[in-house]
Amino acid sequence: MKLADDEKAMLDGREGPARQKAMELLLRYGEALGAERFVDTRNVCGTLGATMPFLRDYAAKHGAGIDAVFSEFSLCSAQALEIPKVKVYSCHLQQGLDPERALEQGLGPEAVKLYREGERFFGRLGVNLLNTCAPYLVGNVPVKGEHCAWMESSAVIYINSVLGARTNAEGRESAGAAMLTGKIPYWGYHVCENRRGTHSIELEVEVQDTADWGLLGYWIGEEVQESVPVLNGVRHVPNLARLKHFGAAASSSGGVEMYHIAGVTPEAGTLEEAFGGKTPRAALKYGAAERRLAYERVNTTARDRAVDYVMLGCPHYSIEQIWEACRLLEGRRIHANCSLWIFTPRAIKQLADQNGYTKIIEDAGGVLMTDTCSSVGRVVPKGAKVAAVDSAKQAHYLPAIMGLQAWFGTAAECIQAAITGRWSGGLR
């Protein structure tokens, strides 16, 4: 790789051992990818702390502090280094627990203590503790053409596609190193030609609500895997929640990191622009049969209709989605044999508190949680066996990670399941 003078200086250790380790890691990463150079980034989102289950175990086993965990897992250094302040605007993604609800999540005071230590540590380094899988909901909204270094598949596909920013799906190591250096290898979706569409998707049925968009994303991800689909035939411009759930589903069932919607997304004013003048590799159609197939696949683990856990907020709920949930919940009561957990960014929970939405949820017997989700934190109500979710991503991961059955449907169907304790949803 060709290095600029400031990159050589960091690699030579002139800015300290931590930045040197970060550049060494990024150099190996870039060379493995075939990148010829780095690109400057001023917007990095990563997961850094020790609150995830395996990291809590590591810290306890080795008596490791947060600096040692960061050195080992973000810089590949067995030696605990002194970590300097981040060089560029950096944000923390979701954590492994909600410290205010740890007991309900089955976690003890040691986990909360580790959370608070990380909070202080990364706050001193200048990392913004957004603690969400959807940073674009709470202030980190990169612009078209901005080079970023983000983790979290659902966030990556959102900012690439909906905002026109540029990032690959980074890992814990590359994101942590980018925070200290402001550099990331120039490859993949940083490069214009790699952002062009590859597969044409013609919609033969109307895609209406958020669940419909989740089904579409789930089907597309399985069909195109890591390619760039281009949707045509969208009759109504989808809102933030629908695009959020669509991207999350496509990046879960496949490895989609970018898509285009003709006439909607910023790099697809027309079909021709989306494909960059090239002929699609394949032309696919999404009709009633494909929609039915997607529904059956995403509900493949669901058997028992007695539901004991309803989880909403994957990716984290927006304030609009919380408002919608409250309209369905107000004046009603969660079934005695069921738990309702809704996950949202901490900053949005403050809005929900202010607007009285948190009280409506709690009066109904539900809980509004922050900072994590069931799959990432591996936190579910004690004894939960059958879940209902409005996220195709969560329906994909929750059974694999936690061994639960998962019903997928609309938010209204999920809340009805929370109230009755039974699943009555279905494809309509």
PyMOL commands that set and color helices and strands:
alter all, ss='L'
color gray80, all
select helices_A, chain A and resi 5-11+17-33+53-62+66-74+109-124+135-137+153-163+172-181+188-190+192-195+210-224+240-253+271-275+288-298+319-329+346-355+357-363+374-377+392-402+411-420
alter helices_A, ss='H'
color red, helices_A
select strands_A, chain A and resi 38-40+43-46+89-92+149-150+183-185+199-203+229-232+260-261+282-286+309-312+339-344+367-370+386-389+405-408
alter strands_A, ss='S'
color yellow, strands_A
deselect
rebuild
show_as cartoon
